[in-house]
Amino acid sequence: MPAETKIAQEILNAEILNTKEVSVHFGGLRAVEKVDMSVRRGTIHGIIGPNGAGKTTLFNALTGFQKLTAGKIFFRGADITGLPPEKIAARGMSRTFQNIKLFSALSVLENVRTGFHSKLKTGLFDALFHTFAYKRDESFATEKGLEILEWVGLRDQAETRAANLAYGTRRKLEIARALALDPDILLLDEPAAGMNPVETKELMKLIQVINETGRTIVVIEHDMKLIMNVCDYITVLNQGVKICEGPPSHIRKDPRVIEAYLGRSHSA
């Protein structure tokens, strides 16, 4: 293999997720405009920007919840542009949402168990007649669900109804359910929203522990302390456009970032 080809292949293998000129328009509003972004395998990648910068719209596009106006999205080298959310999730990408989407009437464990649906092989017949395969799947989902709850520190609340959890704990439960898919990449949309400083510190540790298992993490967050302390690389959006990208040490000094957050007078 020629040296140039080998180097190109190594770069491709290092990238788990990348976008090419991704755009999302809502009528005349350009929510995301020609964004190129590359997420390296095994890293924690932050996406930041002022309110209305297009961060969640980009997340929705990456995970199939928002149709692109233009551009391409590649996951593990394969073009996933236009695929529905369930097919993207089945390929190894899971996410949480800015607005928590739990089943409030179900227990903590039952919520996590719902995350295993794509991995279970049984169908309606098995559920109706409680076949051996159904019991096997149920046992698998319970065992693995409890393992995940132990991991995120919610094992002792397994039987608690989700509606009765504190807000910060519900955030952790949503992450636990996303982990049930055993994803290669986990996308977290403002996971620290509504958390107090102690809960945020625990969340930072959890993100790092998840990353240490080899999973790539992409996180949108307004808490700059969290972003600057856990992320390896950061993409900055403003008014739908990527204005800066790099490690935290570069981002915190970039005048374009300072201007986007604080105004032109602070960047002069």
N, C-alpha and C positions, 0 to 999 in steps of 0.2 A: 504494500500500500504506500503510495507517495506520501512524503512528509506533510504536504499541505492538506491532503485528504484526511490523513490521520488526525491532524490538529482540528480540522473542521468537525470530524466525528466525535472527538473528545468534547468539544464545545457543545455539540448537540446532546450528547449523553448527560452533560452537566446541567442542561436546562430541562426542567420538568414541565414548565408552563411558560408560554410566551404568546404575545399578541403582535399582530402586524396591522398598523393603521386602523385600529378598532374605533369605530364611530357609532354613536347612538344619538339620533335626532328625534325630538318630539315636535313635529311641525317646524316652526322656525327656531326652536330652542336646540342648540347643540350641546347636549348634556355631556357627551364624551366626543372628543374630536381627534382622530388620527393618533391614538395612543399606542406607542410601541413599548412593550414592557417584557422583561425577561426575568423569570424566577428560577434561581439555581437550586438544584436538588439538595435537600438537607438543610436549607437555610430558613431563617425567620425573616420574612420580607414584609415591610410595612408599607401601607399606602396612606398618605396623609394629605391634608388640604383644608382650607376654610370651608365653612358650611356652603353647600351648593356647588362644591368643586367637581362632583361627578363620581365620587368614590363608590357609593353604594350602587349606582347605575352600572359602573364597571364591574362590580362584584356580580350583579345580577346577570350581566352579559356573559361573564366567565362561566357561570354555573347553569346557563340555559334558561334563566327566568326572564331574560330580556332579549328580544330579537335585535340583531345588529342592523344598522343602516348600511355599514360598509366595514370591510376589514376581515381578518381571519384570526382564529384562536387555535393554538396547538397545545395539546396535552400529551406529554411523553412522546413527542414527535408526530402524533397523529392529529389530523385536522378534525376538530370537534365543533366547528362552526355550525350553528343551526340545530345541533342535537338537543332533544328535550332533557330536562333536569334529571329524570330517572336514569337515562342512559349515560349521562355524564357521571352521575353518582356511582353507577355500576362499574365504571372504568377506574374508580379510585379517588374521586374528588367529593368531599363533603363540606358542608358549611353550617354556620349559625346565622341568625338573622338579627338585624338591628332591633326589630320588635320581636320579643320572645314568642316563639311558636311551640308551646308545649300543650299536651293534653291535660288540662287542669284537673279533670275528674279522675284521672288515673294516678296510680302511685308512682313514686320515683322509679322503681324497678320496671314497672310496666311501660313507662315512657322510654326507658333505655331499650327495652325489649322490642319496641316498635322499630327501632333503628336496624334491627337484624333482618327485616322483611325481605330484602333483596338477596340474602344469603340462604334463606330457608327454601327447601325443595317441595314442601307439601302444599296442597291446594285445598279447595273447599270440601271435597269428598273426605280427605283425611281429617279435617277439622270437625266435620259432622259426625264421623264414626270413630274418632279418636284412635286412628290406626297406630301401628308401631312407629311408623315414620313420623307421624304427628307428635307422639310422645317424645321421640328422640329429638326432634327440632325444638320442642318446648323446653326440654332439659338443657339443650345446648344454649338457647337464648337466656335462660335463667342463670346458668353457671357463668357464662361470659359477661352477662349484664352485671352480676355481682362483682366480678373481677374489675370491671371498669369503674363501678361505684367505689370500690376500695381504693382504686388508683386515684380518683379525683377527690376522695375524702367524704363521700356521701353514703358509705356502706351502712352506717347506723340509721340512715333515714330512708332505707329502701322501701319501707311500707307506708311512708308518709305521702299523703296526697300532694300533688304538685301545687295545687292552689294554696296550700298552707305553708309553702316555703317562703323564706325571706327573698327579696328581689335578687340579691347577689348570689344566693344559693340556686335560684332558678337559672341564672346565667351559667353556672357551673354544670347544672343538669343538662342544659342544651348542648354544651360541649361534650358531655358524656354520651348523649344520644348520637351526636355526630361521629364519635369515635367507634360506635357500634358497627359502622360500615367498614371499619379497619382501613381507613383511607391512606393513600400515599401522600395526599396533600389535604390540609385542613384550612378552610377559609373562615376567619372569625370577623364578624361585622360588629364593631364597637363592643367587644366583650366586657369592658370595664364600665360601661354606662350604668349609672345608678349605684355603683359600688363605693363603699367607704374606703379610706386609705389602707386599712388592714386587709379588707377583701381584695383590693387591687394588688397588694403585695403578694397575697396568696395566689392570685391569678397569674402574676408574673412568673412565679415559681412553677406553676402548673404548665404554662406555655413552654417553659424551658425543659421541663421533664418530658413532655410530649415530643418535643423536638429531638431530645436525646435518644428517642427510640428509632430515629431515622426518618421520621415524618417531616415533610416540608410544611411550613405554616405561612399563610399570608394573612395579615391582620390590618383592618381599618381601625384607627383609634384616635380620639381627640386628646387622650392623656399622653402628653409629650414625655413625661418621665418614664412611662411604661415603654413607649416606642423607642426612645433613645437608649434604654437599658437592655432591651431584649432583642432588638432587630439587628441583623447583620447588614441589611441593605434596605434602602427606603426610596420609594417613588413618590414624588410630590405632584399633585394635581391642583390646578387653579382654573376655574371657569371651564372645566372639561378638557383642559390641555395639560399635558405633562410639561412642567417647567424645570424640573430638576430630578436627578437620580444619583444615588451613591450611598456610601456608608454614613452612619450617624455623624461622625466627626466632620464630614463634608457638608452634610445637610444643614447642621445648626449654624454654619458660618456663611451659607450661600445668600447673597443679597436679594436674589429673586424670591427665596423662601421668606426672608424677613419682611420684604415688601408685601407679599401675599397675605401674611398674617397681621402685620402691624401698620402697613401703609408706607408710602414712598419716603416720608420724612425720616423714618427709622432706618432705611437702607442707604441713605445718603452718606 
